[in-house]
C-alpha cells in the first residue's frame, strides 16, 4: 500500500486511505507551504473546511503543485452559519471560489447541531443536505458526507436524504475510538474518517505508545496512524513541519500485531475524548 491507495466509498468514488489535515493551520504561507509539502511527499487527499479560514491558501498550493486536479481528492465542509438550503448553496460556491476549483471531491456538513439552530437542527440539516444533493446532481460535488454526527443525528438525516452520506469525519484516536459511532457508520456503509488522529498532540505523552514505537523502530505518530489504518479508518494527520509530514505518510512498511492493536485499544481516555455536538456553544 501507499498514500495513493484508496478505499472505495459506497457510491463507488475512490478516496485515498490517508488524508492531509489542515485544521489549526494558519492561512497564508504556512498553510500553502504545508499543503505543497504534503503533495510533494505523495499525499493525494487534502482536507480543509470553511471555518479553518485557509481554503484560499490550500487552493494556491494545489495550483502550484503541478499535480493534476483529477489526481487530488479535495474535501471541504459547510460551517454552522449556513445550515439552510440557500445558505448551503452560497457557502458551497464561496468555498469553491476560494479553493479555485470547479468541483469538490467531498463536501461535509461540519457539525450536526449548531447552537444557532439547536431547536430545529433536524430541519436545518435536511435543508442543507438537499442543497448538497442538488450540487451532486449538477456535477459540482462527487460525494457528500457528514462530520461529528452521532447516531441520532445520522438517523434523522436519513429520514429525508435521497443520497446517503458516504463519510462521517469524527474525532477518532486510541484515546477515544467512539465504538458506538463507528459501529453505526459501518451499519450504514459509511467510512469513518479520523480527525485529530494524534489527539491534537496529546497522544505523544502516553508512555505505552513510546514503548511500542521503540519496539517497531517507528515514531509514536506512525504507530497511532497505523492503528487507525488497521481498524479500517481513514486518518487525517496534520503537521506544518515537512519532516513530520513525510514521516506521517510512511505507514506501509510495517504492521502492528493483533496483541499490540488490542493494547492500543485499551488506552481509552489517555489523551482526551470526542466533543459532544449537542452541548457545544457554537
C-alpha positions, 0 to 999 in steps of 0.5 A, a space after each residue: 500500500 501507499 498514500 495513493 491507495 484508496 478505499 472505495 466509498 459506497 457510491 463507488 468514488 475512490 478516496 485515498 486511505 490517508 488524508 492531509 489535515 489542515 485544521 489549526 493551520 494558519 492561512 497564508 504561507 504556512 498553510 500553502 507551504 504545508 499543503 505543497 509539502 504534503 503533495 510533494 511527499 505523495 499525499 493525494 487527499 487534502 482536507 480543509 473546511 470553511 471555518 479553518 479560514 485557509 481554503 484560499 491558501 490550500 487552493 494556491 498550493 494545489 495550483 502550484 503543485 503541478 499535480 493534476 486536479 483529477 489526481 487530488 481528492 479535495 474535501 471541504 465542509 459547510 460551517 454552522 452559519 449556513 445550515 439552510 438550503 440557500 445558505 448551503 448553496 452560497 457557502 458551497 460556491 464561496 468555498 469553491 471560489 476560494 479553493 479555485 476549483 470547479 468541483 469538490 471531491 467531498 463536501 461535509 456538513 461540519 457539525 450536526 447541531 449548531 447552537 444557532 439552530 439547536 431547536 430545529 437542527 433536524 430541519 436545518 440539516 435536511 435543508 442543507 443536505 438537499 442543497 448538497 444533493 442538488 450540487 451532486 446532481 449538477 456535477 459540482 460535488 462527487 460525494 457528500 458526507 457528514 462530520 461529528 454526527 452521532 447516531 441520532 443525528 445520522 438517523 434523522 438525516 436519513 429520514 429525508 436524504 435521497 443520497 446517503 452520506 458516504 463519510 462521517 469525519 469524527 474525532 477518532 484516536 486510541 484515546 477515544 475510538 467512539 465504538 458506538 459511532 463507528 459501529 453505526 457508520 459501518 451499519 450504514 456503509 459509511 467510512 469513518 474518517 479520523 480527525 485529530 488522529 494524534 489527539 491534537 498532540 496529546 497522544 505523544 505523552 502516553 508512555 505505552 505508545 513510546 514503548 511500542 514505537 521503540 519496539 517497531 523502530 517507528 515514531 509514536 505518530 506512525 504507530 497511532 496512524 497505523 492503528 487507525 489504518 488497521 481498524 479500517 479508518 481513514 486518518 487525517 494527520 496534520 503537521 506544518 513541519 515537512 519532516 513530520 509530514 513525510 514521516 506521517 505518510 510512511 505507514 506501509 512498511 510495517 504492521 502492528 500485531 493483533 496483541 499490540 492493536 488490542 493494547 492500543 485499544 485499551 488506552 481509552 481516555 489517555 489523551 482526551 475524548 470526542 466533543 459532544 455536538 449537542 452541548 457545544 456553544 457554537 
